[in-house]
Amino acid sequence: MKRRLYIDFDRGQRVDGVASAVMRGGNAFNYKATIDPGTQAKDRPAVVSEGCKSPPGCLRVSLDPSKPGAAKNKIMFPFWSHKRPLPGGESGRLRIGDGRTTKISFDMKLDRNYDTPLHALLHFQIFQPQSVAKTGAGNRPGGPVIALNIVPRSKRRNLSPDIQEFVIAIRNPDAQKFVWFDTRDNTVLYRGAIQKGAWNTYTFQITSSPLRDGGMGGRVIFLMNKQKKVDKVVHWGFSPKNYNVLDTMSIELGAYRTPDKSGHQTVFFDNLLIER
């Protein structure tokens, strides 16, 4: 694997205006957030200089209570796009079933005043887009095929106001919904807890290949603070031959949730590394 991208938000990187573009390396690459209608954020995405994992800069993303009628709220940065030009060219494109390994590492901190979401909320995803040019079987194929999700209020076990629980989840034709938000769900690989206001390092090492039974999947390794939590071969993602999805995928950080009329969530990111 080669180092494809490293962003520390310290030099030549900033967030500007409504488009919320993160600039890297003397404006060599332009990262624009996907911001869904109805998303409210008084504190716009910004590179800030307080409380960072590696000063002087880190990325802050916030969500305020939902605007009435909003279907969802989303401020996600596709730092590794499924379609835009990539550093190093097409050799770095993340494709389902190509048999190659990709390593993603980043630091993340939840704000001390982070509210437990009412329903679904994620901060990291490997996203497989749907294709409008195809039709196929399956219920809502694509989407966040590997993700870090926060456990919603109704499924919490640790009720400490200083703790948030999370799951590492996959998505495939037979695993698309949460019920328990733990490993009783086919979609959940791991459930853990984190201290609000504390930095943690999350590392994913993933491989995607066609499996013998015709599905898509491969080895998924997840480490938290260099301690291995998951190492298994699982079904993840959707075959473009059988479902209306693209074969290319993006790597995204930010905040993405279902409507929440009361919740405020702020998250910080630093030191994003992608190797492939």
Solvent accessible surface area in square Angstrom, and as a share of the most:
residue,aa,sasa,rsa
1,M,125,0.56
2,K,139,0.59
3,R,156,0.57
4,R,38,0.14
5,L,1,0.01
6,Y,71,0.27
7,I,0,0.00
8,D,10,0.05
9,F,3,0.01
10,D,34,0.18
11,R,173,0.63
12,G,46,0.44
13,Q,24,0.11
14,R,113,0.41
15,V,23,0.13
16,D,62,0.32
17,G,55,0.53
18,V,110,0.63
19,A,54,0.42
20,S,0,0.00
21,A,10,0.07
22,V,0,0.00
23,M,24,0.11
24,R,56,0.20
25,G,47,0.46
26,G,67,0.65
27,N,83,0.43
28,A,66,0.52
29,F,59,0.25
30,N,66,0.34
31,Y,11,0.04
32,K,101,0.43
33,A,14,0.11
34,T,61,0.36
35,I,65,0.33
36,D,21,0.11
37,P,122,0.77
38,G,15,0.15
39,T,24,0.14
40,Q,66,0.29
41,A,25,0.19
42,K,182,0.77
43,D,73,0.38
44,R,126,0.46
45,P,6,0.04
46,A,27,0.21
47,V,41,0.24
48,V,28,0.16
49,S,86,0.55
50,E,141,0.63
51,G,50,0.48
52,C,16,0.10
53,K,89,0.38
54,S,38,0.24
55,P,101,0.64
56,P,83,0.52
57,G,4,0.04
58,C,0,0.00
59,L,0,0.00
60,R,53,0.19
61,V,0,0.00
62,S,5,0.03
63,L,1,0.01
64,D,28,0.15
65,P,32,0.20
66,S,14,0.09
67,K,99,0.42
68,P,128,0.81
69,G,87,0.83
70,A,15,0.12
71,A,87,0.68
72,K,81,0.34
73,N,0,0.00
74,K,21,0.09
75,I,3,0.02
76,M,0,0.00
77,F,0,0.00
78,P,14,0.09
79,F,1,0.00
80,W,0,0.00
81,S,6,0.04
82,H,41,0.18
83,K,147,0.62
84,R,78,0.28
85,P,116,0.73
86,L,13,0.07
87,P,18,0.11
88,G,69,0.66
89,G,33,0.31
90,E,103,0.46
91,S,60,0.38
92,G,0,0.00
93,R,13,0.05
94,L,5,0.03
95,R,86,0.31
96,I,13,0.06
97,G,19,0.19
98,D,55,0.28
99,G,42,0.40
100,R,92,0.34
101,T,39,0.23
102,T,0,0.00
103,K,61,0.26
104,I,0,0.00
105,S,17,0.11
106,F,1,0.00
107,D,9,0.05
108,M,2,0.01
109,K,25,0.11
110,L,2,0.01
111,D,40,0.21
112,R,171,0.62
113,N,123,0.63
114,Y,4,0.01
115,D,50,0.26
116,T,13,0.08
117,P,1,0.01
118,L,55,0.27
119,H,108,0.48
120,A,40,0.31
121,L,1,0.01
122,L,10,0.05
123,H,0,0.00
124,F,0,0.00
125,Q,0,0.00
126,I,0,0.00
127,F,48,0.20
128,Q,0,0.00
129,P,13,0.08
130,Q,93,0.41
131,S,10,0.06
132,V,160,0.92
133,A,94,0.73
134,K,94,0.40
135,T,136,0.79
136,G,46,0.44
137,A,70,0.54
138,G,52,0.50
139,N,83,0.43
140,R,168,0.61
141,P,9,0.05
142,G,1,0.01
143,G,13,0.12
144,P,39,0.25
145,V,0,0.00
146,I,0,0.00
147,A,3,0.02
148,L,0,0.00
149,N,10,0.05
150,I,0,0.00
151,V,0,0.00
152,P,6,0.04
153,R,127,0.46
154,S,95,0.61
155,K,74,0.31
156,R,42,0.15
157,R,145,0.53
158,N,60,0.31
159,L,141,0.70
160,S,38,0.25
161,P,104,0.66
162,D,75,0.39
163,I,27,0.14
164,Q,3,0.01
165,E,10,0.04
166,F,0,0.00
167,V,0,0.00
168,I,0,0.00
169,A,5,0.04
170,I,6,0.03
171,R,27,0.10
172,N,12,0.06
173,P,52,0.33
174,D,120,0.62
175,A,6,0.04
176,Q,40,0.18
177,K,142,0.60
178,F,61,0.25
179,V,87,0.50
180,W,118,0.41
181,F,15,0.06
182,D,10,0.05
183,T,91,0.53
184,R,147,0.54
185,D,10,0.05
186,N,116,0.60
187,T,6,0.04
188,V,7,0.04
189,L,20,0.10
190,Y,46,0.17
191,R,38,0.14
192,G,12,0.11
193,A,52,0.40
194,I,8,0.04
195,Q,89,0.39
196,K,21,0.09
197,G,18,0.17
198,A,38,0.30
199,W,51,0.18
200,N,16,0.08
201,T,33,0.19
202,Y,0,0.00
203,T,16,0.10
204,F,0,0.00
205,Q,55,0.24
206,I,3,0.01
207,T,28,0.16
208,S,4,0.03
209,S,32,0.20
210,P,92,0.58
211,L,44,0.22
212,R,255,0.93
213,D,104,0.54
214,G,51,0.49
215,G,22,0.21
216,M,18,0.08
217,G,0,0.00
218,G,6,0.06
219,R,113,0.41
220,V,0,0.00
221,I,14,0.07
222,F,0,0.00
223,L,40,0.20
224,M,20,0.09
225,N,72,0.37
226,K,181,0.76
227,Q,116,0.52
228,K,114,0.48
229,K,76,0.32
230,V,7,0.04
231,D,56,0.29
232,K,96,0.41
233,V,102,0.59
234,V,22,0.13
235,H,72,0.32
236,W,1,0.00
237,G,1,0.01
238,F,1,0.01
239,S,11,0.07
240,P,26,0.17
241,K,191,0.81
242,N,82,0.42
243,Y,36,0.14
244,N,30,0.16
245,V,1,0.01
246,L,63,0.31
247,D,54,0.28
248,T,14,0.08
249,M,0,0.00
250,S,2,0.01
251,I,1,0.00
252,E,14,0.06
253,L,1,0.00
254,G,0,0.00
255,A,0,0.00
256,Y,41,0.16
257,R,6,0.02
258,T,51,0.30
259,P,50,0.31
260,D,2,0.01
261,K,179,0.76
262,S,65,0.42
263,G,1,0.01
264,H,93,0.42
265,Q,1,0.00
266,T,27,0.16
267,V,0,0.00
268,F,23,0.09
269,F,1,0.00
270,D,0,0.00
271,N,27,0.14
272,L,1,0.01
273,L,31,0.16
274,I,0,0.00
275,E,38,0.17
276,R,7,0.03
